[in-house]
Amino acid sequence: MLKNLAAAGEGGSSNVFSMFEQSQIQEYKEAFTIIDQNRDGIISKDDLRDVLASMGQLNVKNEELEAMVKEASGPINFTVFLTMFGEKLKGADPEDVILSAFKVLDPEGTGTIKKELAQPNMWAAFPPDVAGNVDYKNICYVITHGEEKEE
């Protein structure tokens, strides 16, 4: 799947730029520029190592860096980078849709949800397991995909 996306980013027809608002593209461009430490227009394993080191992650294994770079089938230029994010976010609801869902629980429009209302609704939708734990990955999946993950 990412191979097709990368191929589109390498000169094929790609509408990845239409997936994002201009302000989002600018934010991704800024992130790309930060990651592209040597400013050659391609994110490499060395770029990833350097940016992770600048964030305090000094002992990242070479295999981990290889796996990150291999998520794309070829060089990670900005179009491929943006395409990869587009694919990761595909199916995610825009922020305004998620906010609208929360507003149902906020009849006064305060921007908050009363604890007494949130807790029973939360646990009804995402009941804890027998040990009392809640699967937060499932909650995130439901928020971004709109349905529960099939196991």
N, C-alpha and C positions, 0 to 999 in steps of 0.2 A: 504494500500500500504506500509506504513512504517512498519507495523507489519511483512510483508513478508521480508522486508529488515532487520529488527532487527533479525528475526529468522535466516536469512542467516548469520548474524554476530555472532550468538551465537553458531556456530559450524557447520552449514550447509555449502554447497559449495557456496562460494561467490567469485566473480571475481572483487570485488570492488578495489583491489589493482592494477588491470590491467587498471583501468579507469584513473589513475593518473601517472604522471612521478615521478621518485624517489624523486626529489627535492620537488615536491608538497606534497608527502606523509610526508617527513621530516618536512615541514612547518606546516602541519596539526597536526603532532605529537607534535611539539613544542607548538602549540595553545592548544591542548588537555592537555598537561602537565601544562600549565599556568592555565587553567580552573579547572583542578583536584587539587584543593587547598590542600586537605588532603592526596594526593598521594596514594589513595587506588585503582586506576585503573578504577574507575567508577565516572562519573560526576553526582553529586546529586544536589538536590535543595539547600543544604547548600553551595556546591561548587559554584554554580551560584550566590548565594547571596553574598558570599565573594569576588568573582572576580568582580562583578558589583560594590560593595562597594569600592573596590580598584580603580575603575575608576570614582568614585565620584557619582555613582547612589545609594544613601543611602536609598531611600524610595520605593523600589520595593515591590509591593504587593505579598503576598504569592500565590494568584491565578495566577499571571503572571508567577511566578517561576514554579508552578504546570503545567501550560500549556506548558512551555518550555520542562520540563522533560517528559511530556506525549506525545510529538511528537514521541517518541520511545515507543514500546510496553513493553519494559523491561529495565533492567539496561543499561546505556550508556557507554559501554567500547569503546576502540579506534576503533575497527572494525565497531561498530554500528555508532559511531561518523562520521567516514569516509564515511560510506554508506549513512548517512543522507545528508552529503554535496554532495556526488555523485548524489543523487536523486534531490537535489535542483539545481544542475548545469547541470543535464541531458538536452540535447538539446541546451546548450550554445555552441556557436562557440569558438574554441580555439582562443587565442589572435592573432595569425598570420593571421587567416581568417578575423577577424575584421579589422586588420591593412591593409590587402590587399584591403579591401573594401574602406578604407579611401584613400589609395594610388591612386585610380582612380581619386580623386579630387586634387591630388598633382603631376602634371606632371613633375615638376622640382626635385622631390624627396627631398624636404627640411624638411619634417616632419611636415609641417604646411599646413593649408588650408587658402587661401585668404578669408577675410571676404566677399568680393563682390561675391565670388563663393559659399561660404557656406550658406549664408543667404537665397538666393532664393531657393536653393536646399533643405535646411532644411525645409523651410515653405511649399514647394511643397509636400514633403513627410509627414510632420506632421503639417498641417495647424492649426493655432490658432482657438479656438472657437469664438463665437460671442462676448464674453467679452474680447477677445485678449489673452487668456491663452492657453498654450500648455500643453498637458497631458504627462508629463515626464515619468510616469509609462508605458505608451504605447510605448514610445521611447525605454525604457530599455527592455520591453518585445520583441519588434521587434529585437533589437540587440542580445538578448540571445536566441530567439526562431526562428527568421528568418521570422516571419509572424505576422500580426496584430491579436490581441486577439478578438475573437468573443464575442459580448455583448449579 
